Amino acid sequence: MRLIKKAFGLLLLMLLVSATACKDKYPDLEDGLYTEIITNKGTMVLRLEYQKAPVTVANFVSLAEGTNTLVDSAYIGKKFYNGLIFHRIIDEFMIQGGDPTGTGSGSPGYKFNNEVSQDLLHDKLGTLSMANSGPNTNGSQFFITEGPTPNLDGAYNVFGYLVMGEDVLHTLAGVETSKPGDKPVEDVVMEEVNIIRKGKDAKNFNAPVVFKDHFAEAEKAEKERVAKEEEAQRIRAEKSAAAAADMKPALETYEGKSKTLASGLKMFNITKGSGAKPRTGQTVKLNYEGYYTDGRLFDSNVKSVEEHYGMYNEQKDQAQMYNPMPMQISPDAQMIPGFKEAVNQMQVGDKSFFYLPSHLAYGERGNRVIPPNTDLIFIIEMVEIQE
């Protein structure tokens, strides 16, 4: 009986030692959350910035510990990173791993959003960051830099920094690789990826819950965004319909007063200018409003007109497209036939109505906005002749 008790006691001791192995390995680490990456060429320890990048750290920790519930069914309950390779290594730049296929195209079965902080930069050797194929395509792949890489700031989720194993990082970064692809000739294997918790806060960080909550919050935010956009579209549609109803009688009045040219173009001078008539080869500046015959606006470079129709475009404004448009007086001008003919009838100061039968507009083909065989109306103002 005494021998049995002694054996049981030794077993408990061994289990306790095993459970606290990582903790005992690194007694000098400050309070925080860390990852220990044991490779076939040495071990690195990195501090995880769980307070500044909680979602990205939660992703990494839950994958490493096999507690991520959103992974593909093949990985449920498995320590995801154990046994994977660093599949892409570029000396003096970075080492990249975490792809279950080892090709650079694999994933855990989901993607999550960018989580970029101005407090977490690629400003030092040993920066731990998520690899991605574009905004909001983060998965399981990560990289560790071999030096500062500020050109990556803002595009990749930094979530940790190397605290031990700089020599190992340099060894890994310097292995022989094949070209193209930068894949190591001999596999660099992550034999174990362990998580170390120091202190109360780190121990209370519930990675699977934090990560799952991120998806719930993201889904809620997306629903709110869609609802907001649908409401904005409804308001724009109502505003546009009201503006079109107001504009249609005026367009009909102008058409009734128009003269018809030999080509079929109809024109009426709303305001007659007193400026010069441009010559061939000169460039004029124009304000224009483009309408369908029912009064709907399809385009304008007059900001107040697009605002009236609920069509104001901030990107267009930033690109200074709400300014008079330059156009060269030339038969080769890149404009539809009716627009070129219309401008050729004008002098500086004119503001004129033009009705373009479809054959003078976009004809039988139409374009991405204008349907085939559609008559169009333009109100054009000639502002000046450009010197």
C-alpha positions as CSV (number, residue, x, y, z in Angstrom):
1,M,0.0,0.0,0.0
2,R,2.8,2.4,0.9
3,L,4.4,1.7,-2.5
4,I,1.1,2.4,-4.3
5,K,0.8,5.7,-2.4
6,K,4.4,6.6,-3.3
7,A,3.8,5.8,-7.0
8,F,0.6,7.9,-7.1
9,G,2.4,10.8,-5.5
10,L,5.2,10.6,-8.1
11,L,2.5,10.6,-10.9
12,L,0.8,13.7,-9.5
13,L,4.2,15.4,-9.3
14,M,5.0,14.5,-12.9
15,L,1.7,15.9,-14.0
16,L,2.2,19.1,-12.1
17,V,5.7,19.5,-13.5
18,S,4.3,18.9,-17.0
19,A,1.5,21.4,-16.6
20,T,3.9,24.1,-15.4
21,A,6.7,23.3,-17.8
22,C,6.4,26.4,-19.9
23,K,6.0,28.6,-16.8
24,D,9.1,27.1,-15.2
25,K,11.1,27.5,-18.4
26,Y,10.8,31.3,-18.4
27,P,10.7,32.6,-14.8
28,D,12.0,36.0,-15.8
29,L,9.2,36.8,-18.2
30,E,7.1,39.8,-17.0
31,D,3.3,39.5,-16.6
32,G,1.7,39.0,-20.0
33,L,0.7,36.6,-22.7
34,Y,3.4,34.9,-24.7
35,T,3.8,32.2,-27.4
36,E,6.7,29.7,-27.4
37,I,7.4,28.5,-30.9
38,I,9.6,25.4,-30.8
39,T,11.1,24.6,-34.2
40,N,13.5,21.9,-35.5
41,K,16.2,24.6,-35.4
42,G,15.5,26.2,-32.1
43,T,13.0,28.0,-29.9
44,M,11.6,31.6,-30.0
45,V,9.4,33.3,-27.5
46,L,7.2,36.2,-28.5
47,R,5.1,38.6,-26.4
48,L,1.4,38.7,-27.6
49,E,-0.2,42.2,-27.5
50,Y,-3.6,40.9,-26.4
51,Q,-4.7,44.3,-25.0
52,K,-3.9,46.3,-28.2
53,A,-4.8,43.6,-30.8
54,P,-7.3,41.3,-28.9
55,V,-9.0,39.8,-31.9
56,T,-5.8,38.8,-33.7
57,V,-4.2,37.5,-30.5
58,A,-7.4,35.5,-29.7
59,N,-7.3,34.0,-33.2
60,F,-3.7,32.9,-32.8
61,V,-4.1,31.6,-29.2
62,S,-7.3,29.7,-29.9
63,L,-5.7,28.1,-33.0
64,A,-2.5,27.2,-31.1
65,E,-4.5,25.7,-28.2
66,G,-7.1,23.9,-30.3
67,T,-10.0,25.9,-28.8
68,N,-11.1,27.8,-31.9
69,T,-14.6,26.7,-32.7
70,L,-14.8,28.4,-36.2
71,V,-12.1,26.3,-37.9
72,D,-12.9,23.8,-40.6
73,S,-14.1,20.5,-39.2
74,A,-10.8,18.9,-40.0
75,Y,-9.1,21.1,-37.4
76,I,-11.6,21.1,-34.6
77,G,-10.0,20.3,-31.2
78,K,-6.5,20.1,-32.7
79,K,-3.5,22.3,-31.9
80,F,-3.5,23.9,-35.3
81,Y,0.1,25.1,-35.6
82,N,1.9,22.0,-34.3
83,G,3.7,20.3,-37.1
84,L,3.2,23.1,-39.7
85,I,6.2,24.6,-41.6
86,F,7.5,28.0,-42.3
87,H,6.7,27.7,-46.0
88,R,8.1,31.1,-47.2
89,I,11.4,32.6,-46.0
90,I,13.2,35.7,-47.3
91,D,16.6,36.4,-45.8
92,E,16.8,39.8,-44.1
93,F,13.0,40.3,-44.5
94,M,10.8,37.7,-42.8
95,I,9.8,34.1,-42.2
96,Q,6.2,33.1,-42.9
97,G,4.2,30.1,-41.7
98,G,0.8,28.9,-40.4
99,D,-0.6,27.5,-43.6
100,P,-2.0,24.0,-43.1
101,T,-1.3,23.1,-46.7
102,G,2.3,24.5,-46.7
103,T,1.7,26.3,-50.0
104,G,0.7,29.8,-49.0
105,S,-2.9,29.4,-50.1
106,G,-4.4,27.5,-47.2
107,S,-6.6,28.8,-44.4
108,P,-8.3,27.6,-41.2
109,G,-11.7,27.8,-42.9
110,Y,-12.5,31.5,-42.2
111,K,-11.3,35.0,-42.7
112,F,-11.3,37.9,-40.2
113,N,-11.0,41.6,-40.4
114,N,-7.9,43.8,-40.2
115,E,-7.1,45.1,-36.7
116,V,-4.5,47.8,-37.2
117,S,-3.2,50.0,-34.4
118,Q,-0.9,53.0,-34.5
119,D,0.7,51.6,-31.3
120,L,1.7,48.4,-33.1
121,L,4.1,48.9,-35.9
122,H,6.5,46.9,-38.0
123,D,9.3,48.9,-36.4
124,K,11.7,46.3,-35.1
125,L,13.3,42.9,-35.6
126,G,10.9,40.2,-34.5
127,T,7.6,41.8,-35.3
128,L,4.9,39.2,-35.3
129,S,2.2,40.0,-37.9
130,M,-0.6,38.4,-39.8
131,A,-0.2,37.5,-43.5
132,N,-3.1,38.3,-45.8
133,S,-4.1,38.5,-49.4
134,G,-5.8,41.9,-49.0
135,P,-7.9,43.8,-46.5
136,N,-9.9,41.7,-44.1
137,T,-8.6,38.3,-45.4
138,N,-6.7,37.3,-42.3
139,G,-6.7,33.6,-41.4
140,S,-4.0,31.5,-39.8
141,Q,-0.8,32.6,-41.6
142,F,1.6,34.9,-39.9
143,F,5.1,36.2,-40.3
144,I,8.0,37.3,-38.2
145,T,10.2,40.1,-39.5
146,E,14.0,40.0,-39.4
147,G,14.2,43.8,-39.2
148,P,12.0,47.0,-39.4
149,T,9.6,47.0,-42.3
150,P,7.6,50.2,-42.0
151,N,6.2,49.8,-45.5
152,L,3.9,47.1,-44.1
153,D,2.3,49.4,-41.5
154,G,-1.4,49.8,-41.9
155,A,-1.9,46.8,-44.1
156,Y,-1.1,43.9,-41.8
157,N,-2.2,43.1,-38.2
158,V,0.8,43.4,-35.8
159,F,0.1,41.4,-32.7
160,G,3.4,40.6,-31.0
161,Y,7.1,41.0,-30.7
162,L,10.1,38.7,-30.2
163,V,11.5,38.6,-26.7
164,M,13.7,35.5,-26.8
165,G,15.4,33.6,-29.6
166,E,16.9,36.3,-31.9
167,D,19.7,34.0,-32.9
168,V,17.1,31.4,-33.9
169,L,15.2,33.9,-36.0
170,H,18.4,34.7,-37.9
171,T,19.1,31.0,-38.3
172,L,15.6,30.4,-39.8
173,A,15.8,33.5,-42.0
174,G,19.1,32.3,-43.4
175,V,18.1,28.8,-44.5
176,E,18.6,27.8,-48.1
177,T,15.4,28.4,-50.2
178,S,14.2,27.5,-53.7
179,K,13.4,30.1,-56.3
180,P,10.8,31.1,-57.2
181,G,8.6,30.8,-54.1
182,D,11.2,31.2,-51.4
183,K,10.3,27.8,-49.9
184,P,13.0,26.3,-47.7
185,V,14.9,23.4,-49.4
186,E,14.6,21.5,-46.1
187,D,11.4,21.9,-44.0
188,V,11.5,24.4,-41.1
189,V,9.0,22.8,-38.8
190,M,7.0,24.3,-35.9
191,E,7.1,21.2,-33.7
192,E,5.1,22.9,-31.0
193,V,3.4,26.3,-30.6
194,N,2.6,26.8,-26.9
195,I,0.9,29.6,-25.1
196,I,2.3,31.0,-21.8
197,R,0.2,33.1,-19.4
198,K,1.8,35.2,-16.8
199,G,-0.3,37.2,-14.3
200,K,-4.0,37.5,-13.7
201,D,-5.0,39.5,-16.7
202,A,-3.3,37.1,-19.2
203,K,-4.8,34.1,-17.5
204,N,-8.3,35.7,-17.7
205,F,-7.9,36.3,-21.5
206,N,-10.5,34.0,-23.0
207,A,-9.3,33.6,-26.5
208,P,-12.1,31.5,-28.1
209,V,-14.8,33.7,-26.6
210,V,-13.0,37.0,-27.7
211,F,-12.6,35.6,-31.2
212,K,-16.2,34.3,-31.5
213,D,-17.5,37.6,-30.2
214,H,-15.6,39.4,-32.9
215,F,-17.6,37.6,-35.6
216,A,-20.9,38.3,-33.8
217,E,-20.0,42.0,-33.6
218,A,-18.8,42.1,-37.2
219,E,-22.0,40.4,-38.4
220,K,-24.1,43.0,-36.4
221,A,-22.0,45.9,-37.8
222,E,-22.5,44.5,-41.3
223,K,-26.3,44.3,-40.9
224,E,-26.3,47.8,-39.5
225,R,-24.2,49.0,-42.5
226,V,-26.5,47.3,-45.0
227,A,-29.6,48.8,-43.3
228,K,-28.0,52.3,-43.3
229,E,-27.1,52.0,-46.9
230,E,-30.6,50.8,-47.9
231,E,-32.1,53.7,-46.1
232,A,-29.7,56.1,-47.8
233,Q,-30.6,54.6,-51.2
234,R,-34.3,55.0,-50.4
235,I,-33.8,58.6,-49.5
236,R,-31.7,59.2,-52.6
237,A,-34.4,57.5,-54.8
238,E,-37.1,59.6,-53.3
239,K,-35.1,62.8,-53.8
240,S,-34.2,61.9,-57.3
241,A,-37.8,61.1,-58.2
242,A,-39.0,64.4,-56.8
243,A,-36.3,66.4,-58.6
244,A,-37.1,64.5,-61.9
245,A,-40.8,65.3,-61.6
246,D,-39.9,69.0,-61.1
247,M,-37.4,69.1,-64.0
248,K,-39.5,67.2,-66.6
249,P,-41.9,70.1,-67.4
250,A,-39.0,72.5,-67.9
251,L,-37.3,70.1,-70.3
252,E,-40.5,69.7,-72.2
253,T,-40.8,73.5,-72.4
254,Y,-37.3,73.9,-73.7
255,E,-37.9,71.1,-76.3
256,G,-41.0,72.9,-77.5
257,K,-39.0,76.0,-78.1
258,S,-36.1,74.2,-79.8
259,K,-35.1,74.3,-83.4
260,T,-34.1,71.1,-85.1
261,L,-30.8,70.9,-87.0
262,A,-30.3,68.7,-90.1
263,S,-28.7,66.0,-88.0
264,G,-31.8,65.7,-85.8
265,L,-30.2,67.6,-82.9
266,K,-32.6,70.0,-81.2
267,M,-31.3,73.1,-79.5
268,F,-32.6,76.1,-77.5
269,N,-30.6,78.9,-75.9
270,I,-31.7,79.2,-72.3
271,T,-29.2,82.1,-71.8
272,K,-27.5,83.7,-74.8
273,G,-23.9,84.7,-74.1
274,S,-21.9,87.5,-75.6
275,G,-18.4,85.9,-75.6
276,A,-16.3,84.6,-78.4
277,K,-17.1,81.6,-80.4
278,P,-14.2,79.0,-80.1
279,R,-12.3,78.0,-83.1
280,T,-11.3,74.5,-84.1
281,G,-8.3,73.4,-82.0
282,Q,-9.1,75.6,-79.0
283,T,-10.1,74.1,-75.7
284,V,-13.3,75.3,-73.9
285,K,-14.5,74.7,-70.3
286,L,-18.0,73.4,-69.9
287,N,-20.6,72.8,-67.2
288,Y,-23.1,70.1,-68.2
289,E,-26.2,68.3,-66.9
290,G,-27.2,65.0,-68.5
291,Y,-30.8,63.9,-68.4
292,Y,-33.1,61.2,-69.5
293,T,-36.2,62.5,-71.3
294,D,-38.3,61.8,-68.1
295,G,-36.3,64.3,-66.1
296,R,-34.0,61.9,-64.4
297,L,-30.3,63.0,-64.1
298,F,-27.6,60.5,-65.1
299,D,-24.5,62.7,-64.7
300,S,-23.4,66.3,-64.1
301,N,-20.2,68.2,-63.2
302,V,-22.4,70.8,-61.4
303,K,-22.3,69.9,-57.7
304,S,-25.5,71.7,-56.8
305,V,-27.4,69.8,-59.5
306,E,-26.2,66.4,-58.2
307,E,-27.0,67.4,-54.6
308,H,-30.5,68.4,-55.7
309,Y,-31.0,64.9,-57.1
310,G,-29.4,63.1,-54.1
311,M,-26.5,62.0,-56.3
312,Y,-23.6,63.9,-54.6
313,N,-20.4,61.9,-54.7
314,E,-17.7,62.6,-52.2
315,Q,-15.0,60.8,-54.2
316,K,-16.0,62.8,-57.3
317,D,-15.7,66.0,-55.2
318,Q,-12.3,65.0,-53.9
319,A,-11.1,64.4,-57.5
320,Q,-12.2,67.9,-58.4
321,M,-14.7,66.6,-60.9
322,Y,-17.3,69.3,-59.9
323,N,-15.4,71.8,-62.0
324,P,-15.9,73.0,-65.6
325,M,-14.9,70.2,-67.9
326,P,-12.2,70.9,-70.6
327,M,-13.1,69.8,-74.1
328,Q,-11.1,70.5,-77.3
329,I,-13.1,71.8,-80.3
330,S,-12.2,69.1,-82.8
331,P,-13.9,66.4,-84.9
332,D,-11.7,63.9,-83.1
333,A,-12.8,64.9,-79.6
334,Q,-13.6,61.8,-77.5
335,M,-17.3,62.7,-77.1
336,I,-20.6,61.3,-78.5
337,P,-21.5,62.9,-81.9
338,G,-24.5,64.9,-80.5
339,F,-22.4,66.5,-77.7
340,K,-19.7,67.5,-80.1
341,E,-22.2,69.1,-82.5
342,A,-23.9,70.8,-79.6
343,V,-20.8,72.4,-78.3
344,N,-19.9,73.6,-81.9
345,Q,-23.2,75.7,-81.9
346,M,-22.1,77.6,-78.8
347,Q,-20.2,80.7,-77.8
348,V,-18.8,81.7,-74.4
349,G,-21.6,82.6,-72.0
350,D,-24.2,80.4,-73.7
351,K,-26.3,78.1,-71.6
352,S,-28.2,75.9,-73.9
353,F,-30.7,73.0,-74.1
354,F,-29.9,70.1,-76.5
355,Y,-32.0,67.1,-77.3
356,L,-30.0,64.2,-78.7
357,P,-31.8,61.5,-80.6
358,S,-30.3,58.1,-79.7
359,H,-28.3,57.9,-83.0
360,L,-26.4,61.1,-81.9
361,A,-26.0,59.7,-78.3
362,Y,-25.0,56.1,-77.6
363,G,-27.0,54.5,-80.3
364,E,-28.0,50.8,-80.4
365,R,-25.2,49.7,-78.1
366,G,-25.7,52.1,-75.2
367,N,-23.1,52.1,-72.5
368,R,-22.8,50.9,-68.9
369,V,-25.2,53.6,-67.7
370,I,-27.3,54.5,-70.8
371,P,-29.6,51.8,-72.2
372,P,-29.5,51.1,-76.0
373,N,-31.6,53.3,-78.3
374,T,-32.1,56.0,-75.6
375,D,-32.7,59.7,-76.4
376,L,-30.7,62.1,-74.1
377,I,-30.9,65.7,-73.1
378,F,-28.0,67.9,-72.1
379,I,-28.0,71.4,-70.7
380,I,-24.5,72.8,-71.4
381,E,-22.9,76.1,-70.3
382,M,-19.8,77.3,-72.0
383,V,-17.8,79.0,-69.3
384,E,-14.6,80.1,-71.1
385,I,-12.0,79.4,-73.7
386,Q,-8.9,78.0,-72.1
387,E,-5.8,80.0,-72.9
